[in-house]
């Protein structure tokens, strides 16, 4: 069978970094092809070349046997290549139909006529119905859940007769039911002869949905294998190229006095009577389904959202937190679940982001000590193994795992002793996850307290000393490490006893 896409010797170099090195790859029509590797392996660069965001420096690209020149996104679309990213590109304020045909609107009388809204709604409905979706194409896309918004993006891809759909971490923000629905849709695309490149750190999904898998490491293609010829453990070994520590390297440290306690924290309509504590040297996990109120509680403790009632104590002293500034002054750090939107200034450098929360520590009165800033940045880069180790490298260009390390470095530079980490390993690879877990270990070794919110139960079970479970804005269980299981956590997360 002739490949739909073929890469021969494709390379890409950035200043100081060889992002892709002599990549040879074939994607067949109707194939679901997994693309895996640690953050920084080159996956994102490869996808940006295929979608026209970057131009390859060397090598050739062939589409259906003919050499192709992809000089921009329009060229990629012309060849039938589209991508759906982890951060969706739906436009809030526009209807479902308007999103499906964004940039290619159907007009009533040719290019200069008024929009033919009726026809756009009809065709959008047909496309979504073909995917098994009953979505009102008149409604604002902002009213849809993440899973349905993804379906709108897939419908948009189908509307331009896509032949290759690239899916980048498509399930990272989905519920279990939505994941099943997405995988069903991928199988439907496959049955239509559409090729799919499926990028995911969830290797169990790769094993379930893909026909073949390509492993990348350090900008190079390591191998391409039929999925039935490889196991998850073998994939991990190929990805990291080194002996990986145990998946959850939990350490035992002496647990000290209480660091933080909340009592009957309430925000009407969001969460109610939330009470828990965390001690020095302890990691507590907060589990629950999407919408349970976990992030909202974290934001309230950090002073980002108001509460209606309840009390917060730090080292047994009642405190009044009205703003993030108050929380920071009291030694609380908050790593948000949205590192790109809230954790980083993406278009600024590693150096800038590392110090954005702690400039006072590096100043002499009104003047910044630039030498001290640079020294601290270099120390953080070395300590957290941030790659590439370049102080003025722009945060947007970093892989997800390295972006997360920069966010962590930002808070390590403050006087924080209580760390609230919300989905700390979302969208990062297995090797980077272990690095993040070891950073948490170092924090508790140093006597800090960690509150970890996660939707990944193995992570909660693997790293927590105690687990609190939330359901519909309430804490429904507190379970110690020795007795915590996926079954009893899920029971409490769904409202069971």
C-alpha positions in Angstrom: 0.0 0.0 0.0 1.3 3.4 -0.9 1.9 5.6 2.2 -0.3 8.7 2.5 2.7 10.5 4.1 6.4 9.8 3.8 9.2 11.7 5.5 12.8 11.1 4.3 15.7 12.6 6.3 13.7 15.4 7.8 15.7 17.6 10.2 15.1 20.8 12.1 17.7 22.9 14.0 17.1 25.8 16.4 19.9 27.8 18.0 21.8 25.4 20.2 19.2 22.6 19.8 18.9 19.9 17.1 15.1 19.4 17.4 14.8 16.7 14.7 17.6 14.6 13.3 17.1 12.7 10.0 13.6 11.5 10.6 12.3 8.8 8.2 8.6 7.9 8.7 5.7 6.4 6.8 1.9 6.9 7.6 -0.5 4.6 5.8 -4.1 5.5 4.7 -6.6 4.4 7.4 -3.8 3.7 9.9 -3.9 4.9 13.5 -0.2 5.6 14.1 1.0 6.2 17.7 3.8 8.8 18.2 5.4 8.6 21.7 8.4 9.9 23.4 9.4 12.0 26.4 8.8 15.8 26.3 11.5 17.3 24.2 11.8 14.2 22.0 10.8 16.1 18.9 7.1 15.2 18.6 5.8 18.7 18.7 8.5 20.0 16.2 7.6 17.2 13.8 3.9 18.0 14.0 4.6 21.7 13.5 6.5 20.9 10.3 3.6 18.7 9.0 1.0 21.5 9.8 3.2 24.3 8.2 4.1 26.1 11.5 7.8 25.3 10.9 9.8 24.6 7.8 12.1 21.7 7.8 15.8 22.5 7.3 16.6 19.3 5.5 14.9 16.3 4.1 11.8 15.8 1.9 8.1 15.2 2.5 6.0 13.1 0.2 2.2 13.1 0.1 0.6 10.2 -1.8 3.9 9.6 -3.6 4.6 13.1 -4.7 7.0 15.6 -3.2 5.2 18.2 -1.1 6.1 21.7 -0.1 4.4 22.7 3.2 5.2 26.3 3.6 2.3 27.3 5.9 -1.0 26.0 7.4 -2.9 26.6 4.2 -0.5 24.3 2.3 -1.1 21.6 5.0 -4.9 22.0 4.6 -4.5 21.8 0.8 -2.8 18.4 1.3 -5.5 17.2 3.7 -3.5 17.5 6.9 -5.2 18.9 10.0 -4.4 18.8 13.7 -6.3 18.9 17.0 -4.2 20.1 19.9 -4.4 19.7 23.7 -5.5 23.3 23.9 -8.5 23.4 21.7 -8.9 26.0 18.9 -12.7 26.5 19.2 -13.7 30.1 19.3 -16.0 31.0 22.2 -18.8 33.3 21.2 -19.3 31.6 17.9 -21.9 28.9 17.2 -20.9 25.2 16.6 -21.7 25.7 12.9 -19.6 28.9 12.7 -16.7 27.0 14.3 -16.9 24.1 11.9 -16.7 26.4 8.9 -14.5 29.1 10.4 -12.4 30.7 7.7 -14.3 28.8 5.0 -17.8 30.2 5.6 -20.5 29.2 3.1 -21.9 32.3 1.4 -25.4 32.8 -0.2 -24.2 34.3 -3.4 -20.6 33.4 -3.9 -17.6 34.8 -2.0 -19.2 38.3 -1.5 -22.6 37.2 -0.4 -24.0 37.0 3.1 -23.3 34.0 5.3 -25.6 31.0 4.5 -26.1 30.1 8.1 -28.8 27.6 7.3 -26.5 25.6 5.0 -23.7 25.8 7.5 -25.9 24.4 10.3 -27.2 21.7 8.0 -23.8 20.5 6.9 -22.4 20.8 10.5 -25.2 18.7 11.7 -24.6 16.0 9.0 -20.8 15.9 9.9 -21.5 15.6 13.6 -24.3 13.0 13.1 -21.8 10.9 11.1 -19.6 10.9 14.2 -22.5 9.8 16.3 -23.0 13.2 17.9 -26.3 14.9 18.5 -25.1 18.5 19.1 -27.2 21.6 18.5 -25.2 23.5 15.8 -26.9 26.8 16.7 -25.5 27.0 20.2 -22.4 28.8 21.4 -19.5 26.3 21.4 -18.6 27.7 24.9 -21.6 25.8 26.2 -20.2 22.5 25.2 -17.9 20.3 27.4 -14.3 19.6 26.3 -15.3 16.2 24.8 -18.0 17.8 22.6 -15.7 20.6 21.6 -13.2 18.0 20.4 -16.0 16.5 18.2 -16.6 20.0 16.7 -12.9 20.2 15.8 -13.0 16.7 14.2 -16.1 17.8 12.3 -14.2 20.8 11.1 -11.4 18.6 9.9 -13.8 16.4 8.0 -15.4 19.5 6.4 -12.1 20.2 4.6 -11.9 16.5 3.6 -8.9 15.7 5.8 -6.8 12.7 4.9 -4.5 12.8 7.9 -5.7 14.0 11.3 -3.1 14.6 14.0 -4.4 14.3 17.6 -2.0 15.8 20.2 -2.8 14.5 23.8 -6.5 14.3 22.9 -7.7 12.7 26.2 -5.7 14.7 28.7 -8.7 16.7 29.9 -11.5 14.2 29.2 -13.6 12.1 31.6 -13.6 8.3 31.3 -16.8 8.3 29.3 -15.5 11.0 27.0 -12.3 9.0 26.4 -14.3 6.0 25.3 -16.4 8.2 22.9 -13.2 9.7 21.4 -11.6 6.3 20.8 -14.9 5.2 19.1 -14.7 8.2 16.9 -11.0 7.5 16.0 -12.1 4.0 14.9 -14.8 5.6 12.8 -12.2 7.8 11.1 -10.0 4.8 10.5 -12.9 2.9 8.8 -13.3 5.8 6.4 -9.6 5.5 5.3 -8.5 8.6 7.2 -5.0 8.3 8.7 -4.5 9.4 12.3 -1.3 10.3 14.1 -2.1 9.7 17.8 0.2 11.4 20.3 -0.3 10.5 23.9 1.5 9.9 27.2 -1.3 7.5 28.1 0.4 4.5 26.8 -2.5 2.2 27.6 -4.6 4.2 25.1 -1.8 3.9 22.5 -1.8 0.1 22.9 -5.6 0.0 22.6 -6.2 2.3 19.6 -3.0 2.2 17.4 -2.0 -0.1 14.6 1.7 0.9 14.8 3.7 3.1 17.1 6.8 5.2 16.5 9.1 6.0 19.4 11.1 9.3 19.4 14.0 10.3 21.6 16.3 13.3 21.6 15.0 14.4 18.1 15.6 11.0 16.6 13.3 8.2 15.5 14.2 5.2 17.6 11.9 2.6 16.0 8.5 1.9 14.5 6.8 -1.3 15.6 3.4 -3.0 15.1 1.5 -2.5 18.3 1.1 -6.3 18.9 4.9 -6.6 18.9 5.5 -4.3 21.9 4.4 -3.9 25.6 3.9 -0.8 27.7 7.1 -1.6 29.6 9.1 -2.0 26.4 7.7 1.3 25.1 8.8 3.1 28.3 12.3 1.6 28.0 12.5 2.7 24.3 11.2 6.2 25.2 13.6 7.0 28.0 16.7 5.2 26.8 17.7 4.6 30.4 16.8 2.6 33.5 13.7 4.4 34.8 13.2 4.5 38.6 10.1 3.0 39.9 7.0 4.7 38.5 6.0 6.3 41.8 9.2 6.8 43.8 7.5 7.6 47.1 9.8 8.1 50.0 9.2 7.9 53.8 10.0 11.0 55.8 9.2 11.9 59.4 5.9 13.7 59.3 5.9 16.8 61.5 3.4 19.2 63.0 0.3 20.5 61.2 1.2 23.0 58.4 -2.3 23.9 57.2 -5.8 23.2 58.3 -9.1 24.3 56.7 -12.4 24.1 58.6 -15.9 24.1 57.1 -14.7 26.1 54.0 -17.8 26.9 52.0 -18.6 28.7 48.7 -22.3 28.4 48.0 -23.0 26.4 44.9 -19.4 25.2 44.5 -18.2 23.5 47.7 -19.5 23.1 51.2 -18.1 22.4 54.7 -14.6 21.4 53.4 -12.4 20.3 56.3 -8.9 18.8 56.0 -5.3 19.2 57.2 -1.8 18.6 55.9 1.3 18.2 58.0 4.9 19.1 57.4 6.7 16.3 55.4 3.4 15.0 54.1 1.8 14.7 50.7 -2.0 14.5 50.8 -3.9 13.6 47.6 -7.3 15.1 46.7 -9.2 12.8 44.4 -12.5 13.2 42.7 -14.2 13.3 39.3 -14.2 16.3 37.0 -16.5 19.0 38.5 -16.2 17.7 42.1 -14.8 21.1 43.3 -11.2 20.2 43.9 -9.6 23.0 41.9 -12.1 25.5 43.3 -11.1 24.6 46.9 -7.4 25.1 46.0 -8.2 28.5 44.4 -10.1 29.5 47.6 -7.2 28.6 49.9 -4.8 30.5 47.6 -7.1 33.6 47.8 -7.9 33.5 44.1 -11.6 33.1 44.8 -13.7 34.3 47.7 -15.3 32.0 50.3 -18.7 32.5 52.0 -17.6 31.0 55.3 -15.0 28.8 56.9 -11.6 29.2 58.5 -8.0 28.6 57.4 -5.2 27.9 59.9 -1.4 27.9 59.2 0.7 26.3 62.0 -2.4 26.4 64.2 -2.9 30.2 63.7 -6.0 31.5 62.1 -5.2 33.5 58.9 -7.2 35.8 56.7 -6.4 35.2 53.0 -8.2 37.6 50.7 -5.8 37.5 47.7 -3.0 35.4 46.2 -0.6 38.0 47.6 -1.8 37.2 51.1 -1.3 33.5 50.5 2.2 34.0 49.1 3.1 36.1 52.1 2.0 33.3 54.3 4.2 30.8 52.4 1.6 29.1 50.1 2.4 28.2 46.5 -0.1 27.2 43.9 0.8 25.3 40.8 -2.4 25.6 38.7 -3.7 22.9 36.4 -3.4 25.4 33.5 0.3 25.9 33.3 0.1 27.7 29.9 -2.8 30.0 30.7 -2.0 30.8 34.4 1.4 29.4 35.4 3.6 31.0 32.8 4.1 34.1 30.7 4.6 32.0 27.5 6.2 34.6 25.3 8.8 35.5 27.9 12.0 33.7 28.9 12.8 30.9 31.4 14.8 33.6 33.3 11.7 35.9 33.5 9.3 33.2 34.5 11.5 31.7 37.2 11.6 35.0 39.0 8.1 36.4 38.4 6.9 35.5 41.9 10.1 36.4 43.7 11.7 39.5 42.4 11.9 41.0 45.9 14.3 38.3 47.0 16.7 39.4 44.2 16.6 43.1 44.7 18.6 45.7 46.5 15.9 48.2 47.5 14.5 49.5 44.3 17.1 47.9 42.0 17.2 44.3 40.8 20.4 42.4 41.3 20.6 41.0 37.8 23.7 39.0 38.5 21.9 37.2 41.4 18.8 36.6 39.1 21.0 35.0 36.5 22.8 32.8 39.0 19.5 31.7 40.5 18.1 30.8 37.1 21.2 28.7 36.3 20.9 26.9 39.6 17.2 26.1 39.0 17.9 24.9 35.4 20.6 22.6 36.7 18.7 21.5 39.8 15.5 20.6 37.9 17.2 19.5 34.7 15.4 22.0 32.5 16.0 21.4 28.8 17.3 23.2 26.9 19.5 24.7 29.6 19.3 28.2 28.1 18.2 31.1 30.4 16.8 33.2 27.6 14.9 30.4 25.9 11.2 31.4 25.4 8.8 29.4 27.6 6.3 28.8 24.7 9.0 26.8 22.9 9.6 24.4 25.8 8.0 20.9 26.0 5.2 20.4 28.5 7.4 18.7 31.0 10.0 21.5 30.9 7.3 24.2 31.1 6.1 22.5 34.3 9.6 22.5 35.8 9.8 26.2 35.1 6.5 26.7 37.0 7.9 24.7 39.9 11.2 26.7 39.8 9.1 29.9 40.1 7.6 28.7 43.4 10.8 27.2 44.7 12.3 30.7 44.6 9.7 32.0 47.0 9.5 31.4 50.7 6.7 28.8 50.2 6.4 25.9 52.7 2.9 24.8 51.6 2.6 23.6 48.0 -0.7 23.1 46.3 -0.1 21.2 43.0 -3.1 20.8 40.7 -2.7 18.1 38.1 1.1 18.3 38.4 1.9 15.8 35.6 -0.9 16.4 33.2 0.3 16.1 29.6 3.9 15.2 30.4 5.7 11.9 29.7 6.7 9.1 32.0 10.3 10.2 32.5 9.3 13.8 33.3 6.6 12.5 35.7 9.2 10.7 37.8 11.3 13.9 37.8 8.2 15.9 39.1 7.6 13.2 41.8 11.2 13.5 42.9 10.8 17.2 43.2 7.8 16.6 45.5 10.0 14.2 47.5 12.6 16.8 47.9 10.0 19.3 49.2 8.7 17.0 51.9 12.3 15.9 52.8 12.9 19.6 53.5 9.8 19.7 55.7 7.3 21.3 53.3 3.7 20.2 53.0 2.2 19.2 49.7 -1.5 19.1 48.7 -1.7 17.2 45.4 -4.9 17.3 43.3 -4.9 14.7 40.5 -7.3 12.9 38.2 -4.9 10.0 37.8 -5.7 7.5 40.5 -2.4 5.6 40.2 -0.6 8.9 40.9 -2.8 9.6 43.9 -2.2 6.1 45.3 1.5 6.1 44.5 2.5 9.4 46.0 0.0 10.3 48.8 0.4 9.6 52.5 -3.4 10.2 52.9 -6.2 10.7 50.4 -9.2 12.9 50.6 -12.0 12.3 48.1 -14.5 14.9 46.9 -17.9 14.4 45.3 -20.2 17.3 44.3 -18.4 19.9 46.4 -18.1 17.8 49.6 -15.4 15.6 51.1 -16.8 12.1 51.1 -13.8 10.1 52.5 -10.4 10.3 54.1 -8.3 7.2 53.5 -4.8 6.5 54.7 -2.2 5.2 52.4 -2.3 1.6 53.7 -6.1 1.3 52.9 -6.4 3.4 49.8 -7.4 1.5 46.6 -8.8 2.5 43.2 -12.0 0.8 44.2 -12.7 2.6 47.4 -11.6 6.0 46.0 -13.9 5.6 43.0 -16.8 4.6 45.3 -16.4 7.7 47.4 -15.8 9.9 44.2 -19.2 8.7 42.9 -21.1 9.4 46.1 -21.0 5.8 47.5 -20.4 4.9 51.1 
